[in-house]
Amino acid sequence: MQGPSETQDPEPCSLTLRPWLQPEVANEIITDVLLSMNKEGPLTRDEDQVQQTGDEDQPKTPEAAPVNLEERCFLWAIMDNDNQFETIFQLRGPNTLEAMRYNFMTMVPQAYIDMQMVSLVCHVLNREERTRYQRDVYCVPPEILIRMFETYGANYLDKKTKMPYRVSQLKDQQYMELLDKEKLRKHSTLFAPVLYSRHWWLYVLDMQSKEYYVVDSIYGTTQSQERNRLHRFAFNILNQLRVWAGAPSLLKKHTIGLQLRFVDVPKQPNSTDCGVYVMKWMELLVAALSAAHTFKIQYNIEEWNEDQLDQFRKEIVSKLIMSKDNTLNVNSINQALNMTREAITEARTRIERQPKPSAALKSPYVQVTTAELDKRH
């Protein structure tokens, strides 16, 4: 079985996009959930009640800033309390997928985002009513790619058969139940996030143009031989999943496979925000689909600073907590609304980034290179 062609140098691509979760979208989510709770209008400020001690007229202690509903949901979800194993997200539908508080706690700044959070984003995006997700794009949950990479790594050829290892050889076959076979078979574009050696990146498989993209915020267009083998392995895995779903194989004897391209994206400003980039790209790269349903990247991707990335983390968490696909959304929002000021202050402390490095540490002579990162992993 042959992977993407190695006879040509990968062609860099680029794209210009804007941040997601626009105000009107956020307001729609908030309004729908609040209406289901029989509340009137979105909550925009801290409304902690004065304790009933006879001192109702005593002024409240001012807060550092107003606490809106989105921020309350975020702070409540990442709160480090005694109940880290509390389930706070349960996917609506026959194949239940759950996430606990400790999963959401990986969404604080400077933390490595775990697999469950990226998987939730995939499932929620796949259920969005936007035409692109219902007709063209399917976000493949990352569990299978991650398990295959963990089990076999870059040496993906079976020594006995000289063929790539099969998904059917995995012990964790329950992850197959989380896949939507119809979308996997019919949709023209697959977004496939993967985590390997504590680093997230994104694959885009476009069946219309027969192209295969790697979107990576650390390695960019500079890829080692090991990583190129991983990319070929991922292609084989995604092709196996499509065939399992009833689609024709993309690997045929008279073809040399898809054209492998590396998308030219800005580098992340630290070692921990790769998961945020991947979750954002799955939202933003939908704009790269042309009217002919082919994936075309033509412009430059906007560079994000750490403040923007921190805001993205908050938006992603609040969107998940308030999502209509979360069967626990009403209960979670109720608890978020009832957070005390002490709990809010403590949670805010957890999301403060450590002091930024000095100018000396930012020197190119002390920067960690991709080769050094590979050695560490």
Secondary structure as UniProt FT lines:
FT   HELIX           23..36
FT   TURN            37..38
FT   TURN            56..57
FT   HELIX           69..77
FT   TURN            84..85
FT   STRAND          87..91
FT   STRAND          98..100
FT   HELIX           101..104
FT   HELIX           105..107
FT   TURN            109..110
FT   HELIX           115..126
FT   HELIX           132..136
FT   STRAND          137..139
FT   HELIX           143..152
FT   TURN            153..154
FT   TURN            159..161
FT   HELIX           167..169
FT   HELIX           173..178
FT   HELIX           181..186
FT   STRAND          189..196
FT   TURN            197..198
FT   STRAND          199..206
FT   TURN            207..210
FT   STRAND          211..215
FT   TURN            217..221
FT   HELIX           225..245
FT   TURN            253..254
FT   STRAND          259..263
FT   HELIX           274..284
FT   HELIX           285..288
FT   TURN            291..292
FT   HELIX           306..322
FT   TURN            324..325
FT   TURN            327..328
FT   HELIX           329..337
FT   HELIX           341..350
FT   TURN            359..362
FT   TURN            364..365
FT   HELIX           370..376
//
